[in-house]
Amino acid sequence: MSQLEQELKERIKELTCLYEVSSILVNADSEQLEQTFRAIAFSLKKAFQFPEKTTITIESQAATAKTGGAISKSASIFSSVLIFNEPKGKIVATIDNSDLKTDDFLNEEQLLLDNVALKIGNLLERIEIKNSELSMKRQMERADRLAILGELTAGIAHELNTPLANILGFAELLQTKLIKDPQSISDLEKIINNAIYSREVVKKLMF
């Protein structure tokens, strides 16, 4: 196979990989990121010059995936996964071959890693934005529920205030008329003390 044919074959593999990765990301589910990363990793593996000796590792705070086990003698290249311009993960391509060096990777392979890392970063950014929106929505719903509860409580407290004031007022009035009846005075004092206590509870509810 001529050099030109070999280069063309590699370009076709890279373009196929980019198409596959784009298709995987379109259907990506935030609840199944590990499976998504694993599918991307295997697609990347096929696009490299020596796929049978290449191991792809995708790492992020959300999930991790790898196409093979540990490699003792190897050369590798990597690309950072940026989320809102901050490195929050990476893609590493490792070749299990002691005769190869980092310089032996094709320039296009590094560009492919960079391109896929950018796509993964965009996916993770979208997920973070979605999660932030859901969190904000829950906070707003909770605030709405608390506001409604506050209005109900204040309304109930206001309705209780009037009868409590009447109980307290009439009990104090009766107290002046029953001076000669110690038992009635004692009972009225209990009514007055409990009415005052209830009024304080109502005030706290209104606040």
C-alpha positions as CSV (number, residue, x, y, z in Angstrom):
1,M,0.0,0.0,0.0
2,S,1.4,3.4,-1.0
3,Q,2.0,6.2,1.5
4,L,-0.9,8.2,0.0
5,E,-3.2,5.3,0.2
6,Q,-2.2,4.7,3.8
7,E,-2.8,8.4,4.7
8,L,-6.2,8.3,3.0
9,K,-7.2,5.2,4.9
10,E,-6.2,6.9,8.2
11,R,-8.2,10.0,7.3
12,I,-11.3,7.9,6.5
13,K,-10.9,6.2,9.9
14,E,-10.7,9.5,11.7
15,L,-13.7,11.0,9.9
16,T,-15.7,7.8,10.6
17,C,-14.8,8.1,14.3
18,L,-15.9,11.8,14.4
19,Y,-19.2,10.8,12.8
20,E,-19.7,8.0,15.3
21,V,-18.8,10.2,18.3
22,S,-21.3,12.9,17.1
23,S,-24.0,10.3,16.8
24,I,-23.2,8.9,20.3
25,L,-23.3,12.3,21.9
26,V,-26.6,13.3,20.2
27,N,-28.3,10.4,21.9
28,A,-26.3,10.7,25.2
29,D,-28.2,10.3,28.5
30,S,-26.8,12.1,31.5
31,E,-27.8,9.1,33.6
32,Q,-25.6,6.8,31.5
33,L,-22.4,8.7,31.0
34,E,-20.2,5.7,31.7
35,Q,-21.8,3.8,28.8
36,T,-21.5,6.9,26.6
37,F,-17.8,7.3,27.3
38,R,-17.2,3.6,26.8
39,A,-18.8,3.8,23.3
40,I,-16.7,6.9,22.4
41,A,-13.5,5.2,23.7
42,F,-14.0,2.2,21.5
43,S,-14.8,4.4,18.5
44,L,-11.6,6.3,19.1
45,K,-9.6,3.1,19.5
46,K,-10.6,2.0,16.0
47,A,-9.5,5.3,14.5
48,F,-5.9,5.0,15.6
49,Q,-3.0,3.7,13.4
50,F,-2.5,0.6,15.6
51,P,-6.0,-0.1,17.1
52,E,-5.1,-3.6,18.4
53,K,-2.3,-2.0,20.6
54,T,-4.1,1.2,21.5
55,T,-5.9,1.7,24.8
56,I,-8.2,4.7,25.2
57,T,-9.0,6.1,28.6
58,I,-11.7,8.9,29.2
59,E,-11.7,10.4,32.6
60,S,-14.0,13.1,34.1
61,Q,-15.5,13.9,37.5
62,A,-18.8,12.5,36.2
63,A,-17.6,9.1,34.8
64,T,-14.6,7.1,33.6
65,A,-14.2,4.6,30.8
66,K,-11.3,2.5,29.4
67,T,-10.9,0.1,26.5
68,G,-8.3,-2.2,28.1
69,G,-6.2,-3.1,31.2
70,A,-2.9,-1.8,32.5
71,I,0.0,-1.3,30.1
72,S,3.6,-1.7,31.3
73,K,5.7,-0.4,28.3
74,S,3.9,2.3,26.5
75,A,3.8,5.7,24.8
76,S,0.8,8.0,25.1
77,I,-0.8,11.3,24.1
78,F,-3.7,13.1,25.8
79,S,-6.1,15.9,25.5
80,S,-7.8,17.8,28.3
81,V,-11.6,17.9,28.6
82,L,-12.5,21.5,29.4
83,I,-15.8,22.5,31.1
84,F,-16.4,26.2,31.1
85,N,-12.7,26.7,30.2
86,E,-11.5,24.6,33.2
87,P,-9.8,21.2,32.8
88,K,-12.2,18.7,34.4
89,G,-11.0,15.5,32.7
90,K,-8.9,14.1,29.9
91,I,-8.7,11.6,27.1
92,V,-5.5,9.5,27.0
93,A,-4.4,7.3,24.1
94,T,-1.8,4.7,25.0
95,I,0.1,2.4,22.7
96,D,1.4,-0.9,24.1
97,N,4.7,-1.1,22.3
98,S,8.1,-0.4,23.7
99,D,9.5,0.4,20.3
100,L,7.1,3.4,19.8
101,K,7.5,6.9,21.3
102,T,5.1,9.7,21.8
103,D,6.5,11.3,18.6
104,D,5.4,8.2,16.7
105,F,1.7,9.2,17.1
106,L,0.3,10.8,14.0
107,N,-0.5,14.6,14.2
108,E,-4.0,13.8,13.1
109,E,-4.4,11.4,16.1
110,Q,-3.7,14.3,18.5
111,L,-6.1,16.5,16.6
112,L,-8.7,13.8,16.7
113,L,-8.3,13.5,20.5
114,D,-8.6,17.3,20.8
115,N,-11.7,17.3,18.7
116,V,-13.4,14.6,20.7
117,A,-12.3,16.1,24.0
118,L,-14.0,19.4,22.9
119,K,-17.2,17.5,22.1
120,I,-17.2,15.7,25.4
121,G,-16.6,19.0,27.2
122,N,-19.6,20.5,25.4
123,L,-21.8,17.6,26.5
124,L,-20.7,17.9,30.1
125,E,-21.3,21.7,30.0
126,R,-24.9,21.1,28.8
127,I,-25.5,18.5,31.6
128,E,-24.2,21.0,34.2
129,I,-26.4,23.8,32.8
130,K,-29.4,21.4,32.8
131,N,-28.7,20.3,36.4
132,S,-28.3,24.0,37.5
133,E,-31.6,24.8,35.9
134,L,-33.3,21.9,37.7
135,S,-31.8,22.9,41.0
136,M,-33.0,26.5,40.5
137,K,-36.4,25.3,39.6
138,R,-36.6,23.1,42.7
139,Q,-35.5,26.1,44.9
140,M,-38.1,28.3,43.3
141,E,-40.8,25.7,43.8
142,R,-39.8,25.4,47.4
143,A,-39.8,29.2,47.9
144,D,-43.3,29.3,46.3
145,R,-44.6,26.6,48.7
146,L,-43.1,28.4,51.7
147,A,-44.7,31.7,50.5
148,I,-48.1,30.0,50.3
149,L,-47.6,28.4,53.7
150,G,-46.6,31.7,55.1
151,E,-49.7,33.4,53.7
152,L,-52.0,30.6,55.1
153,T,-50.4,30.8,58.5
154,A,-50.7,34.6,58.6
155,G,-54.3,34.3,57.6
156,I,-55.1,31.7,60.3
157,A,-53.3,33.7,62.9
158,H,-55.2,36.9,62.0
159,E,-58.5,35.0,62.2
160,L,-57.6,33.6,65.7
161,N,-56.6,37.0,67.0
162,T,-60.1,38.4,67.2
163,P,-61.7,35.6,69.3
164,L,-58.6,35.4,71.5
165,A,-58.9,39.2,72.2
166,N,-62.6,38.7,73.1
167,I,-61.9,35.7,75.4
168,L,-59.2,37.8,77.2
169,G,-61.4,40.9,77.4
170,F,-64.5,39.2,78.7
171,A,-62.5,37.1,81.2
172,E,-60.9,40.2,82.6
173,L,-64.3,41.9,82.8
174,L,-65.8,38.9,84.7
175,Q,-62.8,39.0,87.0
176,T,-63.9,42.4,88.3
177,K,-67.5,41.2,88.9
178,L,-66.6,38.0,90.8
179,I,-64.3,39.4,93.5
180,K,-66.2,37.6,96.2
181,D,-65.9,34.1,94.5
182,P,-62.3,32.9,94.9
183,Q,-62.9,29.7,92.9
184,S,-64.3,31.6,90.0
185,I,-61.4,34.1,90.2
186,S,-58.9,31.3,90.1
187,D,-60.6,29.7,87.1
188,L,-60.7,33.1,85.3
189,E,-57.0,33.6,85.9
190,K,-56.3,30.2,84.2
191,I,-58.4,31.4,81.2
192,I,-56.6,34.7,81.1
193,N,-53.1,33.2,81.3
194,N,-53.9,30.6,78.6
195,A,-55.4,33.3,76.3
196,I,-52.3,35.5,76.8
197,Y,-50.1,32.4,76.0
198,S,-52.2,31.7,72.9
199,R,-52.0,35.3,71.8
200,E,-48.2,35.1,71.9
201,V,-48.2,32.0,69.8
202,V,-50.4,33.7,67.3
203,K,-48.0,36.7,67.2
204,K,-45.1,34.4,66.4
205,L,-47.1,32.7,63.6
206,M,-47.9,36.2,62.1
207,F,-44.2,37.1,62.2
